[in-house]
């Protein structure tokens, strides 16, 4: 590793395409999430977070969207969303996961960022990350499962925050406090925020260092993973944001 995570993300030149995000109706995935856990009337009551406190910029340097009395959900046109989800724009969620897996499977090398979750390190593909934000207030969802911490309206985008620790560890307790970080990932029809403890390192991993059968090491938690990556003497799981988005909406 040559650069620190902060240096790497600072060097990325991935911005909006020059026009502000436009209002749009809910996607199928967002509509499914709202109907299951929120209710359309409650959506307008969630304050819009227009200027979150960033830790790092990833694939999208998002411009603020002005709040309105009944905030509309918007879709941001970002380099990350275009490059990481272009093949899945009109596909069903299951196809999106398989397309992303194929992209990773065909690459000769993959850039990954390691994140700490409940005492364990996992990896995320760099281009799956829009941005990493510091702790933000959220709206609780009484009907949601325990792995859903709540929901925020991030610049007009419905963004569920996920206790990632509960999806990758059977004995982890949910935790979201002032020290928590949120990794924002576009997942086809819905944007999610993965709650982590910290960002650790940036790695470039060769294809031959990947194991595409994460079930052999992580069991049921492999549902949230693309693959395994061996770095030095350690074996890490590569998180699959699209699969986590599926878990939220199914």
PyMOL commands that set and color helices and strands:
alter all, ss='L'
color gray80, all
select helices_A, chain A and resi 5-11+28-38+40-43+79-88+93-106+126-128+164-168+207-209+215-224+241-249
alter helices_A, ss='H'
color red, helices_A
select strands_A, chain A and resi 22-23+48-49+54-57+74-75+109-117+120-125+131-134+148-154+157-162+181-187+190-196+198-206+210-211+225-231+234-239
alter strands_A, ss='S'
color yellow, strands_A
deselect
rebuild
show_as cartoon
